[in-house]
Amino acid sequence: MADFVYVLCAMTSGACALLLLRAYRRSRVRLLFWSLLGFLGLTLNDVFTWVDLRILPPSINLSIVRIVPAVIGMAVLCYGLIWETA
């Protein structure tokens, strides 16, 4: 059941990223671009979490590797929210 939840989270954030990409390509609104990058970071975080917790043995810990894309994605999204709406 946990595998289903991890994969569903990755698919949901990936679908959001694809929808944001489609909207950005149509309208060229830069806030959509920054949101797209934020959701790509979250998608990578979800994929790395699934790989770390379900695929790799417990002796291997990827906690830093899986957190970095989420932090970068949220930093990029905050940057876009602050500088593109001003």
N, C-alpha and C positions, 0 to 999 in steps of 0.2 A: 504494500500500500504506500509506503514511503517513496518508493521509486516513482509511482504514479504522480504523487504530489510534486516531487522535484522536477519531473519532466513537464508536468502541466504548468508549473511556474515559469520554466524556461520558454515554453511555447507561448505563453501569454505575453511575456515581456518581449519576445521576438516578434509576435504579431503586432504589438503596439509599435515596435520599431519600424516594421514594414509599412504600417499605415501612416506613420509620421513621415517616412521617406516618400511615400506616394503623394501625400499632401504637400510636402516641401517641393517636390519636382513640379507640381502644378502651380503653386502660388509664389514660390521663392521667398516666403516669409522666414527670416532668419531665426526666429524663436522656435519654429518647427525643427530647424536643423539642430539647434542646441538640445532640444528635447529628444530628437532622434539619437544623438550621441549619448545622452544620459541613459536611454533605454537600451542601447547597445551594451553599455557598461553593466547594466543590471542583468541583461541576458547572459553575458559572459560570467558574471558572478553566479547565476543559477546553474549554468553548465558546470563550472568548476566545483560548485558545492556538491552536485550530484556525483561527479567523478571522484571527488575526495571522500565523500561519505559512503558511497555505494560500490564503487569500482575498485579503488585502491585498497590495499591491506591497511589495517589500523596502525601499523608501525610507520606509515608514511603520512605526514601531516602537511596539507596544502592550505592551511588557514590564512597565511599571509598572501599567498598567490590568489586565493579566491576573493579576498577582501579588496585588493588593489583595484580591479576593474570597477567595482561598485563605488569606491571612494572617488576615483577619477571621473566616472560618469556623473556622480552627484555634484562634483566640483564644477564640471563643465556645464551642467544644467543650471547651477546657481549663478555661474558667470553669465550665461545667456539670459537668465531671468533679471539679473541686475542691470546689465549693460544694454540689452536690446529693448527693454521696456522703458528706459529712461529717456 
